Amino acid sequence: MKLISFSVLFLIPALAATAQSAPRQQKETPVAREQLRTEAAAIEQQVKANPADTELYMKLGFAYSRLEQADDAQRAFEGAVNLEPKKAAAHYMLGLIYEKKGLRDKAIAAWKACLDNTQDPRMRDTATRHLHHLSHR
């Protein structure tokens, strides 16, 4: 439970840095969840039409993250990394997802990739903290 709470604390800066127009809500209302599902379905169609658009994969990943659909969010962020290996925000989100799933080695790799590809002090601080936490388990 601590890990999830710890991870959520650092989710907001990443969302703000990469999806500034996304509302900052902790729990979505049923109406908002339905809108998010509709939005995710529309973005899925956009991804099919534009499979080389990294930002569409990012938007899709954030939509699925807000819906708490970790597997779908992971798939979307991995798609972004496949297209743009230096996309720090995608590595950041994958670090959170992998940690939540207990995939320690993948989480460490994602956090290291985040550190290697960003100059943003907040992202660097968060990645460093997560790496420290993972290495002391």
C-alpha positions, 0 to 999 in steps of 0.5 A: 500500500505504501508503494502505491501511495508513494507512486501516486505522489509523484504521478501528478508532476509527470502528468502536469509536465506532459499532459497539461490540459488533463484535469487533476483528479484523484478519483473519477466520478462515474460520468467522468470514467465513462467520458474517459472510456469514450476518450480512450476508445477515440484515441485508440482509433487515432493510434490505428490511423496514425501509428507513428504518433508518439503523443497519441500513445502518451495520451492513450497511456494517461487515459488508461492510467486515470481509468486504472487500467495498468495493462493498457496504460503499459501497452500505450507507454511502451508504444511511445518508448518504441517510437521515441526511446528517449521519451522520459515521460513514458519511461517515468510512467512505465516506472510507476506501472512496473513498480505497481505490478511488482516488476522490480527489474523493469521498474529499475530500467525504466527509472534509469532511462527516465534519468538518462533522458530528462533534465527536468529536476522534478522528474530526476528527483522522483526517478532518483527516489524510486531507484533508491527505494527499489535498491533498498528492498 
